[in-house]
Amino acid sequence: MKTCCFTGHRIIKITPELNQRLRDTIINMIECGVTDFYNGGAIGFDMLCAETVIALKAEYSDIKLHMLLPCPPKEHVKRWNKAQIARYNEILQAADSVIVLSKHYTKECMKRRNERLVELADCCICYCNNPRSGTGQTVRIAEQKGIDVINLFSG
């Protein structure tokens, strides 16, 4: 197992407990041999995961963060506030690679991004409390692929 992807909702309740569970889960993945983390670049859970991987690079210098964007950054952040855009830009600067999957935003680019995340992954860390969402769809794709899915949502 070398690669892990993240998927989760844009609106989540970030607590110290969630931060710790995420950190512990990523460390466990690293200790199991994961070196490459793939992130879709959305607000919410994706940003939290990206920032956690970036912070852990100080302790685990061989891990890499790959940003897999559905469309160009300027189109991706069109409806975000200034603080979200600033965090996003910091994440992109710290990432080991940034891959843009579509030249423009389309109705399908988010779904294609999610499929590509799973395609590249040996395991998936998610935050999913709504199976009818894009996150739920990504989890189903991962389960159909037969990879381990670790859900950090605790209701």
Number of C-alpha atoms within 10 A of each C-alpha: 14 16 21 26 28 28 29 30 20 14 9 15 11 11 9 9 9 17 15 12 14 22 17 12 15 20 17 12 19 21 11 11 13 21 18 22 28 26 26 26 27 22 19 18 25 23 21 18 26 26 18 16 23 20 13 17 13 10 10 15 10 11 20 21 25 20 23 21 23 27 20 15 18 11 12 17 18 9 10 12 9 10 9 16 18 12 14 21 14 12 19 18 11 18 18 15 13 20 13 15 17 16 11 14 16 11 7 10 17 20 16 14 22 25 16 18 26 25 13 15 22 19 24 23 22 24 24 24 17 12 12 9 13 17 22 19 18 25 29 15 17 23 15 9 14 11 17 15 18 15 16 17 14 8 4
